[in-house]
């Protein structure tokens, strides 16, 4: 979808001919940052597949008013939910992973701490990061036109996550271990009608520890090779999520 985009959280179905009033944050971004003007076409997205084609009726940076021209509701893809479990990585790499996998279409992102992660955050920083990542997700949805807002968990420990794997899930980890299978082989071997969620796990810069690999083995997590080359966490996440979504 080309042109200006905005985001609303109100899930109510709006009808053609009615108007949408953006909240102050979205209004400011649309009018002051993007410099959209009265009469400009704007695509409005929400978190559950609804899309409105609109025209700016009042270009107010505190409460922009949009006239609805048409409405589309896209059904969710008929596939298992795809969940990225990403160990914390340094710098802006985590932001980039969240941005790009949102654009591709991941359903949920679970950030986790791990034994060999070089990133440590206190509670205040964890909450700050979660707020920032939520903003990154919304911006990625607007940029890509993805009308399904992925859910991002607050940061969890590796141990906490492994104790809450639901039934009917396929759990995969990017691995350089001997005996790893290709992602295609793992997806081909699964019984699609029985699997409701696919978890793909990516470790930190220093990879998971031996103890963590033992815990993954205990929950029947399958080691997956993404090719002969050693990939950075960001590249691995993009490659894996794209391959999984493309398989359906």
WOBELMO-V258011 format. One record per residue. N is the residue number from 1. PHI is phi in radians with two decimals (none if undefined). PSI is psi in whole degrees, 0 to 359 (* if undefined). BURIAL is b if it has 9 or more other ideal C-beta (glycine too) atoms within 8 Angstrom, else e. Layout:
# WOBELMO-V258011
n;phi;psi;burial
N;PHI;PSI;BURIAL
N;PHI;PSI;BURIAL
This chain:
# WOBELMO-V258011
n;phi;psi;burial
1;none;126;e
2;-1.63;171;e
3;1.53;192;e
4;-1.24;148;b
5;-2.34;149;b
6;-2.44;177;b
7;-2.44;135;b
8;-2.24;153;b
9;-1.80;349;e
10;-1.21;114;e
11;-1.42;358;e
12;-1.12;143;e
13;-1.30;120;e
14;-1.65;147;e
15;-1.83;156;e
16;-1.03;137;e
17;1.70;339;e
18;-1.48;182;e
19;-2.17;158;e
20;-2.09;131;b
21;-1.83;122;e
22;-1.36;152;b
23;-1.27;167;e
24;-0.98;321;e
25;-1.15;312;e
26;-1.19;323;b
27;-1.08;313;b
28;-1.07;316;b
29;-1.11;318;b
30;-1.20;314;b
31;-1.54;318;b
32;-1.56;318;e
33;-1.44;308;e
34;-1.45;346;e
35;1.06;36;e
36;-1.22;150;b
37;-2.18;169;e
38;-0.97;130;e
39;1.66;347;e
40;-1.20;146;b
41;-1.48;135;e
42;-2.33;131;b
43;-1.62;125;b
44;-1.89;130;b
45;-2.00;156;b
46;-2.28;187;b
47;-1.45;356;e
48;-2.25;31;e
49;1.68;0;b
50;-1.56;138;b
51;-2.37;132;b
52;-2.06;132;b
53;-1.61;123;b
54;-2.36;169;b
55;-2.21;137;b
56;-1.18;121;b
57;-1.65;317;e
58;-2.28;115;e
59;-1.56;69;b
60;-1.78;125;b
61;-1.24;353;e
62;-1.87;334;e
63;-2.71;74;b
64;-1.15;139;b
65;-1.96;128;b
66;-2.05;135;b
67;-1.58;127;b
68;-1.38;126;b
69;-1.77;323;e
70;-2.74;164;e
71;-2.44;135;b
72;-2.31;139;e
73;-2.13;112;e
74;-1.55;128;b
75;-1.22;150;e
76;-1.14;147;e
77;-1.01;141;e
78;-1.50;79;e
79;-2.74;168;e
80;-1.08;153;b
81;-1.22;136;b
82;-1.87;121;b
83;-2.13;123;b
84;-1.63;123;b
85;-1.84;108;b
86;-2.04;120;b
87;-1.18;144;b
88;-1.02;134;b
89;-2.20;166;b
90;-1.33;159;e
91;1.06;217;e
92;-1.56;5;e
93;-1.07;321;b
94;-1.10;317;b
95;-1.03;317;b
96;-1.14;320;b
97;-1.06;314;b
98;-1.12;316;b
99;-1.06;307;b
100;-1.24;322;b
101;-1.25;332;b
102;-1.13;314;b
103;-1.03;322;b
104;-1.24;325;b
105;2.19;22;b
106;-1.06;149;b
107;-1.61;332;b
108;-2.74;149;b
109;-2.24;129;b
110;-2.05;106;b
111;-1.40;135;b
112;-2.30;152;b
113;-1.51;156;b
114;-2.60;166;b
115;-0.99;320;e
116;-1.90;16;b
117;-1.22;140;b
118;-1.58;5;e
119;-1.94;125;b
120;-2.22;133;e
121;-2.31;135;e
122;-1.34;176;e
123;-1.04;318;e
124;-1.11;318;e
125;-1.20;326;e
126;-1.10;317;b
127;-1.16;320;b
128;-1.09;317;e
129;-1.11;318;b
130;-1.08;318;b
131;-1.09;317;e
132;-1.12;316;b
133;-1.15;326;b
134;-1.09;319;b
135;-1.14;318;e
136;-1.02;317;b
137;-1.10;314;b
138;-1.08;317;b
139;-1.14;323;b
140;-1.17;322;b
141;-1.11;316;b
142;-1.14;317;b
143;-1.12;319;e
144;-1.62;345;e
145;1.39;15;b
146;-1.29;114;b
147;-1.49;3;b
148;-1.93;108;b
149;-1.33;116;b
150;-1.12;147;b
151;-1.51;134;e
152;-2.04;125;b
153;-1.25;158;b
154;-1.21;161;e
155;-1.10;131;b
156;-2.11;159;b
157;-1.39;157;e
158;-0.97;314;b
159;-1.11;318;e
160;-1.08;316;b
161;-1.12;316;b
162;-1.13;340;b
163;-1.52;359;e
164;-2.29;45;e
165;-1.55;119;b
166;-1.25;161;e
167;-1.13;164;e
168;1.05;39;e
169;-2.07;146;b
170;-1.84;124;b
171;-2.01;123;b
172;-2.24;147;b
173;-2.31;135;b
174;-1.18;125;b
175;-2.54;147;b
176;-1.79;9;e
177;-1.20;150;e
178;-1.08;143;e
179;1.58;0;e
180;-1.19;144;b
181;-1.80;165;b
182;-1.31;157;e
183;-1.08;321;b
184;-1.06;315;e
185;-1.08;319;e
186;-1.15;320;b
187;-1.24;322;b
188;-1.12;328;e
189;-1.41;343;e
190;-1.38;154;b
191;-1.61;101;e
192;-0.97;322;e
193;-1.26;348;e
194;-1.78;338;e
195;-1.59;123;b
196;-1.75;333;e
197;-2.44;141;b
198;-2.04;116;b
199;-1.71;126;b
200;-2.06;124;b
201;-1.91;134;b
202;-2.24;131;b
203;-1.42;178;b
204;-1.37;185;b
205;-0.96;323;b
206;-1.59;10;e
207;1.17;174;e
208;-1.33;155;b
209;-1.34;165;b
210;-1.01;320;e
211;-1.12;320;e
212;-1.18;322;b
213;-1.10;325;b
214;-1.12;319;e
215;-1.15;323;b
216;-1.16;320;b
217;-1.10;324;e
218;-1.17;336;e
219;-1.77;19;b
220;1.10;39;e
221;-1.43;130;b
222;-1.65;127;b
223;-1.27;133;b
224;-2.15;132;b
225;-1.64;135;b
226;-1.81;19;b
227;2.25;182;e
228;-1.37;337;e
229;-1.57;152;e
230;-1.46;119;e
231;-1.74;144;b
232;-1.14;159;e
233;-0.97;317;b
234;-1.09;315;b
235;-1.14;319;e
236;-1.08;317;b
237;-1.10;313;b
238;-1.09;314;b
239;-1.06;312;b
240;-1.18;311;b
241;-1.13;322;b
242;-1.12;316;b
243;-1.11;318;b
244;-1.14;312;b
245;-1.12;320;b
246;-1.12;335;e
247;-1.21;345;e
248;-1.94;*;e
